[in-house]
Amino acid sequence: MSTQALILAAGRGDRMRPLTDACPKPLLAVQGQALIAWHLENLARAGVRDVVINTAWLEEQFAPALGDGSAFGLRIRYSHEGARFGGALETAGGIATALPLLRDEPFWLVAGDVYMPGFTFPAADAAAFAASNALAHIYLVPNPPHNPKGDFGLSADGLALNDADIKYTYSTVGLYRPALFANTPPGQKAALAPLLRAAMQHEQVTAALYSGAWTDVGTPERLAELNS
């Protein structure tokens, strides 16, 4: 199974202003603790031990809030895009830049600004992915009101599809191989979706539908609803 993970936490969170003017979005409190802490706790329960967090906006707040990970039973290291490159590098750029902090083997990926308290980062899924030839295994969720058309389809045999009559929303959670980012230069901005879509064309991305609670905490209203 995969015992390492990368949490994406570099974004500015413009839609969350003014809350994110003074606090990075993944450190905003949901149900009494930082949003990102829900992932850290669930990763630790799943047997993950090494976590890398990429940061940019207000990145100096992460280490004082989360420390070295020992409070969660983890080892946390940081990929500081703000200090090194002046700002966030988008999803694929951030991943490619953080890869030297990870071992050359599959890793969990999740955005620090989604709330999915029941997701267990299943070890069985990680083991199946490691034994496969796929470059990525992504988790899709039913479309929320803010993304009604969805992102990707799902075939009967578990492949993620660019084109489908029914599409679901990418949850931001997945299992990835470093090889997917072999041609993505570190230190430069790059998006993830084009890499996934190209790999889907070669049937190298598998997927599963996750039906548990999931919220993209993208607006103050959604945050308030979670805390009500």
Secondary structure, DSSP 8 states (H G I E B T S, - for coil): ---EEEEEE----GGGTTGGGTS-GGGSEETTEEHHHHHHHHHHHTT--EEEEEE-TTGGGHHHHHTTSGGGTSEEEEEEHHHHHSS--HHHHHHHHHGGGS-SS-EEEEETTEE-TT----HHHHHHHHTS--SEEEEEE---TT-TT-SBEE-TTSBEESS-SS-BEEEEEEEE-GGGGTTS-TTS---SHHHHHHHHHTT-EEEEE--S--EE--SHHHHHHHH-
